[in-house]
Amino acid sequence: MDITDIHEHIIQTHILTRLDGPTLAATGCASSRLQSLCSDDKLWSDICSSNWPSTEHPLVNQTILNFTSGHRSFFSDAFPSPSHHLITTTTSFPPTSHIINSVDLRYDDSLLFSKVEPTDTTPSKWFESTPFRVDLLGPKDVVQPALKLSGDDYVMQWKLERHMTLSWIIIDPTRNRAVNVSSLKPVFVQRNWLTDEIELTFALVTARDDGHVSCNVEVTCGVKGGSSELCVSGVSLTLRDVDGKCLNGKDSLVILQGLTAAERRRNRGGDGWKEKYDEYIERRKERKERMERRERGLDLVRVACVMAFWMAFWSLALY
C-alpha cells in the first residue's frame, strides 16, 4: 500500500501526531501532499508545547502566531542550536522595546519550573549602562516541585548534572525571531558551601569578532535534609565577556539579536556545550594570567623608574 492510498484524516490524526519536530519536518519534504499536511499549525503547536510547556502561555502563543509560519517557524528557530560563531559588530538590528523569556526546567520527564517573563529593553541611559540580568525568582521566592533526591552531596550533584535539562528561549517580537540561549544540560555543577545549595550553570558560548561571549543561566537548587525534597531558589540569565564581566543592556541586546539571526546547527543533543564552556573558562584564565604578568612587569618598570629618579636626585644633591 502506498501512502497516497491512505486518507488524509488518518495520516494527520494517527501518523503525523506521533512524530517529533525533526521527523515531521523531514516528512514534509517527501511530497507536496505531505508538505501540505505537515504544515498544519496545530501539529507544530502541540510539538512546541510538548517540548516547551511555557509556550502555552497566552503571551508567547500570541507572539508565535505573528511568525512567518506560526509554530513551525518558532520551532525551526528554537530547536536547533545557533552557530558557535557570531558576527554582530557590523550588523544593525531594529530597536525592540521588549523581549520575552520562555523558560522550562526539567528533571528527566518531570517539569520542575516553567515561566514566561517579558523584559523591557527600551533604549535608555539606564538600560544601556546597567549590567543586563534577568531574574525569574525573587530573593524570597522558592519553587518546591514534587521531586525527591537521595544520596550524599556527590551523588546529588551527579544526578542533577546527568538528569537536569533547561530551555531558555528568547523571543524578539519586533523581528518575529526566537533562539534558545541555554545548553541542554549543565556545563558546570558545584556546591556553594556558604549557603549549602547546589549551583548549576547552563551556558551557550559564542565567538564574535572582538572575543568570546557566554550566555550564562544560573540555577540554584536546595535539598531539605529530612525529606530530601528538591527546591529551586534561583533562575537567572546574564551575558559575560571573555573576562567574565557581565555585559550591559546595550551590548547584551546586540548579542541576543545576533543569536536570533545566526545560522542554526542541526545537532540539538547538547553535545559540545561543556567543551565550549571549558574552552571559554580556559581562555579567561589565560587572559587573566597575561594581564597579571603585564601588571607585574609594569610594577617593576615603575619601581625601577622611582629608584632611578631617587638615585639621580641624591647624586645631584650630594655633588
N, C-alpha and C positions, 0 to 999 in steps of 0.2 A: 504494500500500500504506500502510495506517495503522500506526502504531507498536504499536497494540494487537494487530496480527496477528503480531508478532514474538515468539518465545518468550522468556520471562523470562531464561532462562540466556544467550541470545545478547545481550540488552540489557545484562545485568550483567557479562558477561565480555568482550564485544567492543566495546561502545559506552561504557558508563559509566566503564570503566577508562582511557579515553583523555581524559577531561575533567579540567580543573583544578578547584580548590576552588570558586571563584565560579560557574563554569559548572555544576558539579554541584549546587550549592545552588539555582541558578535552575531547573535541570531538575526538581528535586524539587517545585517549586511548580506544575508544569504539570498534574498529575493526582494523585489519591490513589494510583494504582498506581505511578507513577514516584516518588512520595514514599516509598513503602514500599521500593522498590528502592534509592533513593538514600540511604536511612538506614542501609544496611549498614555496620557499623563497620570492616570490612576495607577498604572503599573509602577511607574517611576516614583510616584508619591509614596506608595506602600514600601518600596525598596528603601527610599530615603528615611522614612520613619522607622523602619526595621534597623537600619544602620545607625541612625542618629535620632532617637526619640524626641530630642529638643526641637526638631524641625516641625513637629506637630503644633508648636506654639503659633497662635494666630499672627503675631508679628512676622515671624520667619516665613510662615506659609504664604502670607500675602505678598511678601517681598519676592519669594521664589516665582510666583505667578507672573512677575514682570520680566523674568529671564526670557531669553530668545525662544527656548523650547521648554520652558517651565522647569519641572523637576528633573527632566533628563539633562538639561544644561547644568543645573545645580550639581547633579551627581558627577558629571564629567569634570566639573571644577574641583569638587571637594574630595572625591575618592582617590584619584591619582596623586602622587606626591609632586610638589613643584621641583623644578630643576635646582641642583645644588649651586649653580652659578646664576647670579642675578646682575643685570646691568640697569642701574637706576640713576646714575649721576647725570645722564644726558636725556632722561625721559621725563616728560612733564605729564601730570595727570590732572583732570579737572578736580577742583576742590570738592570735598564732601563734608556735609555738616555732621554726619554721624556714621558709625559702623555698628554692625550687630554681631555680638559674640554668641555663638550657639555651641554649648559645651555639654559633653556627655562623658561620664566616668564610670567604668565598669570593672567588676572583678569576675573574670570568666563571663558567664552569661547573665550575671546579676547586675542590674543598673543601680549604682550607688548614689550618683549625683547627676542631675540634669538641670540646666538653667539657660535662659536666654537673657542677655544683658546688653542693652544699647549703650554705646559710648559716644559722648559728644566730642566731635573733632572740629568744631567750628574754629577757623583760624583766629587766633588772638595772641597777644604777647604772653599771657599766662600759659596757654596750651603749648605754644611753640618753644618755650624756655623751660618748662617743668618736666622732670622725668616722667616718661609715659609708663603707667601701671594700671592694670585692670584687676580689681579685687572682686571676686564673686561672693565672698563671705566677709561679714564684718568681724571686728575683733572679738565679739561675744557670740557669734553665730557658730553653731556646731550641728553637723548633719550626722545622724545616727542610723545608718542603714541596717537592715536585718541581716547582719553578717558576723560570724564569729570566727576568730583565728586562734589556733592553738600552737604551742611550741615556744621555744625560747626566742630571744631577740634575733639571733642569726636566722632561725627558721622563719620567723615572721617577715623579716626583710627579704628573704629569698622568695617567699610566697608572693609578696606584693610585687617584687621585681618580675616575677615569672607570669603572674596572672592579672595584674592591673593593666588596663588599657584606657587610653584617653583620646578624645577627639575634641579639638578646639577649632571651630570653623569661624573665620572672619568673613562677614558678608558686607560688600560695598554696594548699598542700594543705589548709589548715583550711577555707577557703571554696570550694575547688574552682574557682578562677578563675585566669586567666593573662593576661598582657599583654606585648607586645613594646615594650621601652623604648628601642629604638635606631632611628635613622634608617636607611633602607635603604642609602644611600651616605654617604660622608664629607661633613661640612659645613665642615671646615677641614683643610688639609694643610700641614705645614711641615717643614723640615729643621732638626733640632737640631744646630747647628754645634759644640756641645761634644762630643757623642757620635757625630756623623756618621750619625745614624739619622733615618728619616722617621717623623714622628708624625701619625697620622690621628685626627681627632675625629669620632665619631658622636654625635649629640645629639637628644634629644626635649625640646623646650621647652614647658612648660605654664604656664598662668596660674592662680593661685588668689587668694583674697580678699586676702591680705596680700602679694602680689607674685609675680614670675615665678620658676620653678624649672627648672633644666636637668638632665636625666639625661645625664651625660657618660660616654661609653665611649671610652677612650683606647687605641689600638692602635699599638704601636711596632714598626717593621719596619727591618731592616737588609739590605744587599746586599753580598755578598762581591765585592770588586773584581775578582779574577781570573776567577771563574766566573759572576758576575752572578746567583748564586742568592739568592733571597729567603729571609729568615728572620724569624720572628715572635718577639720577645723580651718583649713585654708586652701584656696584655689586661686592663683594669681598668674598674670601674664606680664612679662617685661621683655624688652628687646635690648640686648647688650652688645657692645662693640668688642673689638679684639682685646681691649684692656679689661673687659669685664664691667665697664661702666654702663649704667642704664641710659639709653638714648632718650632725648627729649621728644615731645609730642610731634614736632615738625619732622624730624628725621625718622621717627618710628612710622609715621603715616606714609612717608615715601617708600619705606621698606615694605610695608604691608600692601600698599597698592602695587608695588613692583612684583610682589609674590603672586598677587591675583592675576597679573598679566604674564607671568613667567610660563615657559613651556612645562608640560607635565610629563612625568616619568611613568611608565606602565606599572612598575613594581609598587605595590602598596602593602607589602607584608611587614614593613618596619625594618627590613634588613638594611644595614649600613648606617642607621642613625647613631648608634652608640659609637661606631668607629669615627664618624664625622665629629661627634661631640668630643671624643677623646683627642682627636687631632686639634680641635679648637682649643681645648684646655692646654695641650702641649704648646701650641703657638703662644698662648697667653703667658705661660711660664717662661718660654724662651724670650719673649718680648720684655717681660719684667726683668729677667736676668741681664739682658742687654742694657736696659735703662739703668739698672743698679751699677753695672760696670762703668757706664758712661758717667754717672754721678760720682762714683769713686774717683774716676780719672779727673773730672773737673775739680773735685775737692783737693786732689793732690796738686793740681795746677794752681789753685787759689792759695794753698799753703806755701807753695814754692814762691809765688809772687809776693806774698806777705813777707816771707823770710828775706827775699832779695831786697825788698823795699827797706826793711829794717837794717839790713847789713849796709846798704848804701847810705842810709840816714846816719848811722853811727860812724861810718867811715868818714863822712863829711864833718860830723860833729867833733870827732877826735883829732882830725887833721885840719 
